[in-house]
């Protein structure tokens, strides 16, 4: 449609020629823009988003007469089709066991030729990462985090650990409902074996997981506390240190959720969410976020380029199994360690 020419077009074409992932994404986009296709019984109406690991389509279920989202996933560089089938099946099974308004509902799992897909609830909204750029206010942040905590609590209640909690995996609808999604890394909480491969996103990993420990409900709480801190201040805390620009009551809640000792955190993630809501008074002004304002244009531009509307809007931190992301924080906030209060 124009807008890219000359050296920029040459660079783009060279990258696509060398990147198989981009070629597959481009092919999927072309396919989605062409005549309507189908996956199983579902009619594909368009593309909601495209990323390095697959495509998310808007589709329609003619039998139940409802719109759905269908995630078509391709194998990772070290995964292969066998591993992909196992991972996709694990995600579908994990999500199917949950029935909660703050967890994305899964409807169906299937394959079509060499494509594997999950049909799930269509969430009309965006991921929490670009949602934060609109500066919705501290009370709104606390509400979204509280809802995500309730969804996580429901997962923990049926014995599931999410293992990849971050803003990209929390969807926010225009009406304010928060929906936890992407259970592809979920695992049973009662599995006592230690994994030799860290799964998840490094920037949101709890210290015990980074040290090789088994993720559990408390590490999910730690990741949600990082997400809350990032939503309120625009930066992720370094080594569990909470920025001093937050109100003391909020700092205390976040510090406890970010305690290096898992036993010092809240007993459950729902308690963490409830405590954050209680600590933030309605109408409290959002903390000024200089660094986030500088990055906002780049993030929104990236979202527009990729066409991601619902599932992966904004830049997503790299999975730990691919590239290690090293989070940085602007130098202007004063960071002070806050000792978590003694658990009752």
Beta strands, then each sheet from edge to edge (+ up, - down):
strand 1: 37-39
strand 2: 42-51
strand 3: 54-61
strand 4: 66-73
strand 5: 106-112
strand 6: 115-121
strand 7: 125-127
strand 8: 160-161
strand 9: 170-173
strand 10: 178-180
strand 11: 187-188
strand 12: 242-243
strand 13: 335-336
sheet 1: 1+ 2- 3+ 4- 6+ 5-
sheet 2: 7+ 9- 10+
sheet 3: 8+ 11-
sheet 4: 12+ 13-
end
